[in-house]
Amino acid sequence: MKIALVTGGTKGIGLQTVRRLVESEYKVITCSRSQETWATVLEIFPELSVVDHQQSDISVESDLENLFRHISAEYGVLDVAVNNASPALSSRGNFHEVDTSLLRETLSVDFWSQALCLKHEISLMNTGASIVNVSSVNGLRPTPNASMYSAAKHALEGLTRSLALENISSGIRINAVAPGVTWTPRWEERQIDAPNIRADVSNVVPIQRFANTDEIVNAIEFLLSEKASYIVGHTLVVDGGLSLT
């Protein structure tokens, strides 16, 4: 049985990735900040009781170290990894007006934590393993009012390509998926204060709608699979044409 890690697997794209990998008979490890959130997931999807959920905030280095210590001791190897965890954006606004601590927090959670996960994942992988980093169209284009988030995702793009070259001689493929606007619980929360947000945002996307999580996971699953065996250091953009505008 192949071993898979999906960070941030209790909501949105992460949860759908966990479900897909379980259906494909992977042994899945996931993590989140809250055990209660995972308990709620199990009420809705009891079949995910086979998942090894670890309460871990990967932005806290001691938590991250404990997570990978557990994986190493329990499984000794990783066959695939999906670096998905990304909390709600705390540094929205004009860059020079945003509190410095919030800028640092975004850089930490959306880049540095991902980099540390990659460092540990690669050390647990052998020939044939595959990693997909969940980036964003905002890592491919400028993003006013979310500048540090965009910078962090640009950095993740660069790290993805560099590590892809560094590790392909070991038979480890590393790629990324860059979603556009995807309808997740985070957007549902924003809809409470902005009831028209779904229609308003859809209007600026060429395909005229949000992605659903399955559409993003289709891309992740493809890049992890042998069907993508000759794809190295690539970012698959799944955005309904948004990055073309």
C-alpha positions in Angstrom: 0.0 0.0 0.0 1.3 3.4 -1.0 1.7 6.1 1.7 0.4 9.6 1.1 0.7 12.9 3.1 -1.8 15.7 2.5 -1.3 18.8 4.7 -4.4 20.7 5.6 -6.8 17.9 4.8 -10.0 18.9 6.7 -11.5 21.4 4.3 -11.8 22.4 0.7 -9.1 21.1 -1.7 -7.2 19.3 1.0 -10.3 17.3 2.2 -11.2 16.4 -1.4 -7.6 15.2 -2.0 -7.8 13.0 1.1 -11.0 11.5 -0.1 -9.7 10.8 -3.6 -6.5 9.2 -2.3 -8.4 7.0 0.1 -10.7 5.9 -2.7 -7.5 5.0 -4.6 -6.4 2.8 -1.7 -3.6 5.0 -0.4 -2.8 5.0 3.3 -3.3 8.7 3.9 -1.8 10.8 6.6 -3.2 14.3 7.1 -2.9 17.1 9.6 -4.8 20.1 10.8 -4.7 22.6 13.7 -7.9 21.2 15.3 -8.9 17.7 16.3 -12.5 19.0 16.6 -12.5 19.9 12.9 -11.4 16.4 12.0 -14.1 14.9 14.2 -16.7 16.9 12.3 -15.3 15.6 9.0 -15.6 12.0 10.3 -19.3 12.6 11.1 -19.9 13.5 7.4 -17.4 11.1 5.9 -17.1 8.1 8.3 -15.1 6.2 5.6 -12.2 8.5 6.4 -11.7 6.8 9.8 -8.9 4.9 8.1 -7.0 8.2 7.7 -4.1 8.9 10.1 -5.0 12.4 11.3 -2.4 14.3 13.3 -3.2 17.5 15.1 -0.4 19.7 13.9 0.1 23.3 13.1 2.8 23.2 10.5 3.6 26.9 11.0 4.9 25.9 14.4 8.3 24.2 13.8 8.0 21.9 16.8 4.6 20.7 15.5 6.0 20.1 12.1 9.0 18.2 13.4 6.7 16.0 15.5 4.5 15.3 12.5 7.4 14.0 10.4 8.9 12.2 13.4 5.6 10.3 13.6 5.5 9.6 9.8 9.1 8.3 9.9 8.6 6.1 12.9 5.2 4.7 11.8 5.7 4.3 8.0 9.4 5.0 7.2 8.6 6.2 3.7 6.4 8.5 1.7 5.2 7.7 -1.8 3.3 10.9 -2.5 2.8 14.3 -0.8 0.5 17.2 -1.4 1.4 20.4 0.3 -1.9 22.1 0.6 -2.2 23.7 4.0 -2.8 27.4 3.9 -4.7 29.4 6.5 -7.0 32.3 5.9 -5.1 35.3 4.6 -4.3 37.7 7.5 -2.2 40.3 5.6 -4.8 41.7 3.1 -4.5 45.4 2.3 -2.0 47.9 1.0 1.4 46.5 1.7 2.9 49.6 3.5 -0.2 49.8 5.8 -0.3 46.1 6.9 1.2 45.3 10.3 4.7 43.8 9.9 3.8 40.8 12.1 1.0 39.9 9.7 3.3 40.1 6.7 5.7 37.9 8.4 3.0 35.4 9.3 1.8 35.1 5.7 5.4 34.6 4.5 5.9 32.0 7.2 2.7 29.9 6.6 2.5 30.2 2.8 6.2 29.7 2.1 8.6 28.8 4.9 6.3 26.1 6.3 5.9 24.6 2.9 9.7 24.6 2.4 10.2 22.7 5.6 7.6 20.2 4.6 9.4 19.6 1.3 12.7 19.2 3.1 11.2 16.4 5.3 9.1 14.8 2.6 12.0 14.4 0.1 14.1 12.8 2.9 11.4 10.1 3.2 11.1 9.4 -0.5 12.5 6.9 -3.0 12.5 6.5 -6.7 9.0 6.7 -8.1 7.7 9.2 -5.5 5.9 12.4 -6.4 5.1 15.7 -4.7 2.5 18.3 -5.7 2.6 21.8 -4.2 -0.7 23.7 -4.2 0.3 27.1 -5.4 -2.0 29.8 -6.8 -2.6 31.9 -9.9 -1.4 34.6 -7.5 2.0 33.0 -7.7 2.1 33.7 -11.4 0.8 37.3 -11.6 0.8 40.4 -9.5 -1.8 40.6 -6.7 -2.4 44.1 -5.3 -3.8 44.0 -1.7 -2.4 40.5 -1.2 1.3 41.3 -2.0 2.9 39.1 0.6 0.7 36.2 -0.2 1.6 36.6 -3.9 5.3 36.9 -3.0 5.1 33.7 -0.9 3.4 31.8 -3.8 6.0 33.2 -6.3 8.7 31.8 -3.9 6.9 28.4 -3.8 6.9 28.4 -7.6 10.6 29.0 -7.7 11.3 26.4 -5.0 9.1 23.8 -6.9 11.2 24.2 -10.1 14.6 24.2 -8.3 13.8 21.1 -6.2 12.3 19.4 -9.3 15.7 19.6 -11.0 17.6 18.8 -7.8 15.7 15.6 -7.2 14.7 14.1 -10.6 18.0 12.2 -10.7 16.7 10.4 -7.6 13.5 9.5 -9.4 11.4 12.0 -7.4 9.0 14.2 -9.4 8.0 17.5 -8.0 5.3 19.7 -9.6 2.7 22.3 -8.7 -1.0 23.1 -9.3 -2.1 26.7 -9.4 -5.8 27.0 -8.7 -7.8 30.0 -9.6 -10.9 30.9 -7.6 -12.3 27.7 -6.1 -15.5 27.4 -4.1 -14.5 26.3 -0.6 -15.7 26.9 2.9 -13.4 30.0 3.0 -15.5 31.6 0.2 -18.7 30.5 1.9 -17.6 32.4 5.0 -16.9 35.5 2.9 -20.4 35.2 1.4 -22.0 35.8 4.7 -20.8 39.5 4.6 -20.9 39.8 0.8 -24.0 37.9 -0.5 -23.2 38.6 -4.1 -19.5 37.6 -4.0 -20.0 34.4 -5.9 -21.7 36.1 -8.9 -19.4 39.2 -8.7 -16.2 37.1 -8.8 -17.5 34.7 -11.4 -18.1 37.6 -13.7 -14.3 38.3 -13.9 -13.4 34.7 -14.7 -13.5 33.9 -18.5 -15.3 30.6 -17.8 -17.8 32.6 -15.7 -17.8 30.5 -12.6 -15.7 29.2 -9.7 -13.9 25.9 -9.9 -15.2 23.1 -7.7 -12.7 21.2 -5.5 -13.0 18.1 -7.6 -11.6 20.0 -10.6 -8.5 21.0 -8.7 -8.1 17.5 -7.3 -8.3 16.0 -10.8 -5.1 18.0 -11.6 -3.4 17.0 -8.4 -4.2 13.3 -8.9 -3.0 13.5 -12.5 0.4 15.0 -11.5 0.9 12.4 -8.8 0.1 9.6 -11.1 2.2 7.6 -13.6 0.2 9.3 -16.3 2.4 12.4 -15.6 5.6 10.3 -15.5 7.4 12.7 -17.9 6.3 15.9 -16.2 8.9 17.6 -14.0 8.9 21.0 -12.4 5.7 22.1 -14.1 2.8 24.2 -12.8 -0.5 23.1 -14.0 -2.8 26.1 -14.0 -6.5 25.3 -13.3 -8.2 28.7 -13.3 -10.9 28.9 -15.9 -8.7 31.3 -17.9 -8.4 33.9 -15.1 -4.6 34.2 -15.4 -5.0 35.1 -19.1 -6.9 38.3 -18.4 
